[in-house]
């Protein structure tokens, strides 16, 4: 027998809602030749070229994971990689014009906010509570924008694996 959502713990509700939003978000991004991890990388690269290690840290993923993300973004023409002239062991990743355009299009669509806000009665209050939760549970000194300073990336519910 299935327990109705009204009887679930808050943690289970949040986790389930996050997975459902993530699934919808990933589907929308896939239709636009992106993944969530790729979108976060493109966002992080908005400040300029970074080493792959810096990009991984800025996107809050493991370096090995970022390697796969960058491989895919490079194949789709969203980023380029080149050797760091100061240290040939390091790779510098840079967003291309196509990558910047794809990032801007996702931001302008508002889809990430709509996925969460549309079914809610009071989206602003929900957002405020999520921000408070992230600030309370996050690393000391971290703010929600540290994780994904992308207004159109699902905040607390947007993190997801690379597909």
C-alpha positions as CSV (number, residue, x, y, z in Angstrom):
1,X,0.0,0.0,0.0
2,X,1.3,3.4,-1.0
3,X,1.5,6.2,1.7
4,X,0.0,9.4,0.4
5,X,2.4,12.4,0.1
6,X,0.5,14.2,2.9
7,X,1.9,11.6,5.3
8,X,5.5,11.9,4.2
9,X,8.3,13.6,6.1
10,X,9.4,17.0,4.9
11,X,12.8,15.5,3.9
12,X,11.1,12.9,1.7
13,X,8.8,15.5,0.2
14,X,11.7,17.8,-0.6
15,X,13.8,15.0,-2.1
16,X,10.9,13.7,-4.2
17,X,10.0,17.2,-5.4
18,X,13.6,17.9,-6.3
19,X,13.9,14.7,-8.3
20,X,10.7,15.5,-10.2
21,X,11.8,19.0,-11.0
22,X,15.2,17.8,-12.0
23,X,13.7,15.3,-14.3
24,X,11.6,17.9,-16.1
25,X,14.5,20.4,-16.1
26,X,16.9,17.8,-17.6
27,X,14.3,16.9,-20.3
28,X,13.9,20.5,-21.3
29,X,17.6,21.0,-21.4
30,X,18.1,17.8,-23.5
31,X,15.7,19.2,-26.0
32,X,18.1,22.1,-26.3
33,X,21.3,19.9,-26.6
34,X,22.3,20.7,-23.0
35,X,22.5,18.9,-19.6
36,X,22.1,20.4,-16.2
37,X,25.8,20.0,-15.5
38,X,26.6,21.5,-18.8
39,X,24.4,24.5,-18.2
40,X,26.0,25.1,-14.8
41,X,29.4,24.9,-16.4
42,X,28.4,27.5,-19.1
43,X,27.1,29.7,-16.3
44,X,30.3,29.4,-14.4
45,X,32.3,30.3,-17.5
46,X,30.3,33.5,-17.9
47,X,33.0,35.3,-15.9
48,X,35.7,34.2,-18.3
49,X,38.0,31.3,-19.1
50,X,38.9,28.9,-16.2
51,X,41.0,25.9,-15.7
52,X,39.1,22.7,-15.6
53,X,39.8,22.4,-11.9
54,X,38.5,25.9,-11.3
55,X,35.4,25.2,-13.4
56,X,34.7,22.0,-11.4
57,X,35.1,23.9,-8.1
58,X,32.9,26.7,-9.3
59,X,30.2,24.3,-10.5
60,X,30.5,22.2,-7.3
61,X,31.3,18.9,-9.1
62,X,34.2,16.6,-9.0
63,X,37.0,17.2,-11.5
64,X,36.5,13.8,-13.1
65,X,32.8,14.6,-13.6
66,X,33.7,18.0,-15.1
67,X,36.0,16.3,-17.5
68,X,33.0,14.5,-19.0
69,X,30.9,17.6,-18.9
70,X,33.5,19.6,-20.8
71,X,34.0,16.7,-23.3
72,X,30.4,16.9,-24.2
73,X,30.2,20.7,-24.3
74,X,33.3,20.7,-26.5
75,X,31.7,18.2,-28.9
76,X,28.5,20.3,-29.2
77,X,30.6,23.5,-29.8
78,X,29.6,25.2,-26.5
79,X,33.2,25.5,-25.2
80,X,36.8,25.2,-26.3
81,X,39.8,23.9,-24.4
82,X,43.4,24.9,-24.8
83,X,46.6,24.3,-22.9
84,X,47.5,26.9,-20.3
85,X,50.6,28.6,-21.7
86,X,52.0,29.1,-18.1
87,X,51.5,25.4,-17.2
88,X,51.0,23.0,-20.1
89,X,49.6,20.4,-17.8
90,X,46.5,22.5,-17.2
91,X,43.6,22.9,-19.6
92,X,41.8,26.3,-20.0
93,X,38.1,26.0,-20.8
94,X,36.3,28.9,-22.5
95,X,32.7,29.5,-23.4
96,X,32.1,29.9,-27.2
97,X,29.6,32.3,-28.8
98,X,27.3,29.3,-29.2
99,X,27.8,28.5,-25.5
100,X,27.0,32.1,-24.4
101,X,24.0,32.1,-26.7
102,X,22.7,28.8,-25.3
103,X,23.2,30.0,-21.8
104,X,21.4,33.3,-22.5
105,X,18.5,31.5,-24.2
106,X,17.9,29.2,-21.1
107,X,18.1,32.2,-18.8
108,X,15.6,34.2,-20.9
109,X,13.2,31.3,-21.1
110,X,12.5,31.3,-17.4
111,X,11.8,27.6,-17.6
112,X,13.5,26.7,-14.4
113,X,11.5,29.0,-12.3
114,X,8.3,28.1,-14.1
115,X,8.8,24.4,-13.4
116,X,8.8,25.1,-9.7
117,X,6.6,28.2,-9.4
118,X,3.6,27.3,-11.6
119,X,2.1,24.7,-9.3
120,X,2.8,26.7,-6.1
121,X,0.3,29.0,-4.3
122,X,3.0,31.3,-2.9
123,X,6.2,30.9,-4.9
124,X,8.0,33.8,-3.2
125,X,7.4,32.4,0.3
126,X,8.6,29.0,-0.9
127,X,11.7,30.6,-2.4
128,X,12.4,32.4,0.8
129,X,12.1,29.2,2.8
130,X,14.4,27.3,0.4
131,X,17.0,30.1,0.6
132,X,16.8,29.9,4.4
133,X,17.2,26.1,4.3
134,X,20.2,26.3,2.0
135,X,21.9,29.0,4.1
136,X,21.3,27.0,7.3
137,X,22.4,23.6,6.0
138,X,25.1,24.8,3.5
139,X,28.8,25.2,4.3
140,X,29.8,28.1,6.5
141,X,29.9,31.3,4.6
142,X,28.1,29.8,1.6
143,X,25.2,31.5,0.0
144,X,22.7,30.0,-2.4
145,X,24.3,31.8,-5.3
146,X,27.6,30.0,-4.6
147,X,26.0,26.7,-5.8
148,X,24.6,28.0,-9.0
149,X,24.4,31.7,-9.4
150,X,22.1,31.2,-12.3
151,X,18.7,32.8,-11.8
152,X,17.2,30.3,-14.2
153,X,18.7,27.2,-12.7
154,X,16.5,25.5,-10.2
155,X,18.0,26.7,-6.9
156,X,17.8,24.0,-4.2
157,X,16.1,21.6,-6.5
158,X,18.2,22.0,-9.6
159,X,21.4,20.0,-8.9
160,X,21.6,16.9,-11.0
161,X,24.0,14.5,-12.6
162,X,25.5,14.8,-16.0
163,X,23.6,12.6,-18.6
